[in-house]
Amino acid sequence: MSKSINLTLKVWRQKGPGVKGRLETYHAGNISTDMSFLEMIDVINEQLTKDGKEPIAFDHDCREGICGTCGCVVNGRAHGPEAGTTLCQLHMRHFDDGDTVVVEPWRSRAFKVIKDLIVDRSAFDKLIQAGGFVSVNTGGAQDANAILIPAEVAEEAMDAAQCIGCGACVASCPNASAMLFVGAKVSQLALLPQGKPEAAKRVNTMVRTMDALGFGNCTNERECEAECPKEISITHIARMNREFLKAGLTAGEK
């Protein structure tokens, strides 16, 4: 049954990159528990606009838990308190009347704050450009069952492919590591025959690019796995490490 709650919001406001930001306090009154978190911010922004104040800038697109652009840190947790949930799918029934809610952008040297809660995640695009693809000319289209892949391998590859590149793994990691993201992309292709011809080049280039972009290293804290809205497993990081080691050994033999 729907009910209304009143909240105190402390929202990070920052006019632009390199500008000093601060937390500003807002009252969110008469918020329906049926609202999503982003709809609640919409209500705040409508009131700010009516009052002649600048609305809170935040990223969003599909609002269906598919694209991942909505990511923010809510009370210290990427995408908020619900496991396996993007911020746009987090509903206000998970908060209590009178709660104070702190909303901040992703925190990482590689993710620069553009404005308020919006960060530049183009570093992820650069990682994909570095090797997260298959470019080998495979000729004509194969019949559906021409390349035999065990069901369990296909399932694991699909689990890795669920990654939406939201950046929650980076925001939740104390080292701001992107290894869950890179591990998922490397693992997805390393498991399938189509990705094997470029496997060594892919993992080497993506790992080097990740380091160059300023992401930290993995120390097995597992916050990335805990906060990932698609619940990507850190076993994909282990596979990436194996692929990287194997690529180094193969290069040494040539």
C-alpha positions in Angstrom: 0.0 0.0 0.0 1.4 3.4 -1.0 2.2 6.0 1.6 4.0 9.3 1.8 7.3 10.0 3.6 9.4 13.0 4.3 13.1 13.0 3.8 16.1 15.2 4.3 18.4 15.1 1.2 22.1 16.1 1.3 23.1 16.3 -2.4 26.5 17.0 -3.9 26.4 20.2 -5.9 29.4 21.1 -8.2 29.2 23.6 -11.0 31.9 22.0 -13.2 35.1 20.0 -13.4 37.8 21.5 -11.1 35.3 23.6 -9.3 35.0 23.1 -5.5 31.8 21.2 -4.7 29.7 20.9 -1.5 26.7 19.1 0.0 23.5 21.1 -0.1 20.5 20.2 2.0 17.0 19.8 0.6 13.6 18.9 2.1 11.8 16.2 0.2 8.2 16.2 1.5 5.2 14.1 0.7 7.2 11.6 -1.3 5.2 8.6 -2.4 6.8 5.2 -1.6 5.7 4.1 -5.1 8.2 6.6 -6.7 11.6 5.5 -7.9 14.6 7.3 -6.6 15.0 9.3 -9.8 11.3 10.3 -9.7 11.9 11.6 -6.2 14.8 13.8 -7.6 12.5 14.9 -10.4 10.0 16.2 -7.7 12.9 18.1 -6.0 14.0 19.6 -9.3 10.5 20.7 -10.2 10.3 22.6 -6.9 13.8 24.1 -7.4 12.8 25.3 -10.8 9.6 26.9 -9.5 11.7 28.7 -6.8 14.1 30.0 -9.6 17.0 27.8 -8.4 19.2 25.6 -10.5 17.9 21.9 -10.6 20.2 19.0 -9.6 22.0 17.6 -12.6 22.0 13.9 -12.8 22.4 11.2 -15.5 19.6 9.0 -16.7 18.3 7.4 -19.9 16.2 4.2 -20.0 15.1 4.2 -16.4 14.6 0.5 -16.8 17.8 -0.8 -15.2 19.4 -1.5 -18.7 21.8 1.4 -19.5 23.4 2.1 -16.1 23.8 5.8 -16.7 21.8 6.6 -13.5 24.5 5.6 -11.1 25.1 7.7 -7.9 26.3 6.9 -4.4 23.4 6.8 -2.0 24.3 6.8 1.7 27.8 5.4 0.8 26.6 2.6 -1.5 26.7 2.6 -5.3 23.1 2.6 -6.6 21.8 2.6 -3.1 20.9 -0.1 -0.5 19.2 -2.8 -2.6 21.4 -5.5 -4.0 21.3 -6.2 -7.8 19.4 -3.0 -8.5 20.3 0.1 -10.5 19.4 3.5 -9.0 16.5 4.1 -11.4 14.9 0.8 -10.2 15.4 1.7 -6.5 12.0 2.6 -5.0 11.3 5.0 -2.1 9.6 2.2 -0.1 13.1 1.1 0.9 13.5 4.4 3.0 11.8 5.4 6.2 10.0 8.5 7.1 12.4 11.1 8.5 15.5 9.5 6.9 18.5 11.6 5.9 19.8 10.5 2.5 23.2 11.5 1.2 23.6 11.5 -2.6 27.0 11.8 -4.2 28.6 11.2 -7.6 31.0 8.3 -8.4 34.4 9.0 -6.8 37.4 8.1 -9.0 40.4 9.9 -10.6 39.3 8.3 -13.9 35.7 9.6 -13.6 35.8 13.4 -13.5 32.8 15.2 -12.2 31.1 17.1 -15.0 28.3 18.7 -12.9 26.6 17.8 -9.6 26.0 14.0 -9.9 27.1 13.6 -13.5 30.6 12.1 -14.1 32.6 11.6 -17.3 32.7 7.8 -17.8 34.4 8.0 -21.2 37.3 6.1 -19.7 35.2 2.9 -20.0 34.7 3.7 -23.7 38.4 4.0 -24.1 38.8 0.5 -22.5 36.3 -1.0 -24.9 38.1 0.7 -27.9 41.3 -0.8 -26.7 40.2 -4.3 -27.1 36.6 -5.2 -26.0 35.6 -6.4 -29.4 36.2 -9.0 -32.1 37.7 -7.7 -35.4 38.8 -11.0 -37.0 37.2 -11.5 -40.4 35.1 -14.6 -39.9 33.8 -14.9 -43.4 30.1 -15.7 -44.1 27.5 -16.2 -41.4 27.7 -19.6 -39.8 24.8 -21.9 -39.3 23.3 -21.7 -35.9 24.8 -24.9 -34.6 28.0 -24.9 -36.7 30.2 -23.8 -33.8 29.6 -26.1 -30.8 29.8 -24.3 -27.4 29.0 -26.2 -24.2 25.9 -24.8 -22.5 27.7 -24.0 -19.3 30.4 -22.1 -21.2 27.7 -20.1 -23.1 25.9 -19.3 -19.8 29.1 -18.1 -18.2 29.9 -15.9 -21.2 26.4 -14.5 -21.0 26.8 -13.8 -17.3 29.8 -11.7 -18.1 28.1 -10.0 -21.0 25.4 -8.6 -18.6 27.8 -5.9 -17.5 26.3 -2.5 -18.4 29.4 -0.4 -17.7 27.7 1.8 -15.1 30.9 2.2 -13.1 29.5 1.0 -9.7 32.5 -1.3 -9.4 34.9 1.6 -9.6 32.8 3.8 -7.3 32.6 1.1 -4.6 36.2 -0.1 -4.8 38.6 1.5 -2.2 41.2 1.4 -5.0 38.9 2.7 -7.7 39.7 -0.4 -9.7 38.0 -1.1 -13.0 39.1 -4.8 -13.0 35.5 -6.2 -12.6 34.5 -4.2 -15.8 37.6 -5.2 -17.7 37.4 -8.8 -16.4 33.8 -9.1 -17.5 34.7 -7.9 -21.0 37.8 -10.0 -21.3 36.1 -13.1 -19.9 33.1 -12.8 -22.1 35.2 -13.1 -25.2 37.8 -15.4 -23.9 35.2 -18.0 -23.2 33.9 -18.1 -26.8 35.7 -19.4 -29.9 35.1 -16.2 -31.8 37.2 -14.3 -29.2 40.2 -16.6 -29.0 42.2 -15.4 -32.1 42.7 -12.0 -30.5 42.7 -13.1 -26.8 46.3 -12.3 -26.0 46.3 -8.9 -27.8 43.0 -8.0 -26.2 43.9 -8.6 -22.6 47.3 -7.0 -22.9 45.9 -3.8 -24.5 43.0 -3.5 -22.1 45.0 -4.0 -19.0 47.7 -1.5 -20.1 45.0 1.0 -21.0 43.3 0.5 -17.7 46.5 1.4 -15.9 47.2 4.4 -18.1 43.7 5.8 -17.4 44.4 6.0 -13.7 42.3 3.1 -12.4 43.7 1.3 -9.3 44.5 -2.3 -8.9 42.4 -5.1 -7.4 43.1 -6.2 -3.8 40.1 -8.6 -3.5 38.0 -6.4 -1.4 34.9 -7.6 -3.3 32.9 -4.4 -2.9 32.7 -4.4 -6.7 30.9 -7.7 -6.7 28.6 -6.7 -3.8 27.5 -3.5 -5.4 27.3 -4.5 -9.1 23.6 -4.1 -10.2 24.0 -7.1 -12.5 25.8 -9.1 -9.9 28.9 -9.8 -12.0 31.2 -12.3 -10.2 34.8 -11.6 -9.4 35.6 -15.0 -10.9 35.8 -13.0 -14.2 38.7 -11.0 -12.7 40.4 -14.4 -11.9 39.9 -15.4 -15.6 41.3 -12.1 -16.8 44.4 -12.6 -14.6 44.9 -16.1 -16.1 44.5 -14.7 -19.6 47.0 -12.0 -18.9 49.5 -14.4 -17.5 49.0 -16.8 -20.4 49.4 -13.9 -22.9 52.7 -13.0 -21.2 54.0 -16.6 -21.3 53.0 -17.0 -25.0 54.8 -13.7 -25.9 57.9 -15.0 -24.2 57.9 -18.1 -26.3 57.9 -16.2 -29.6 
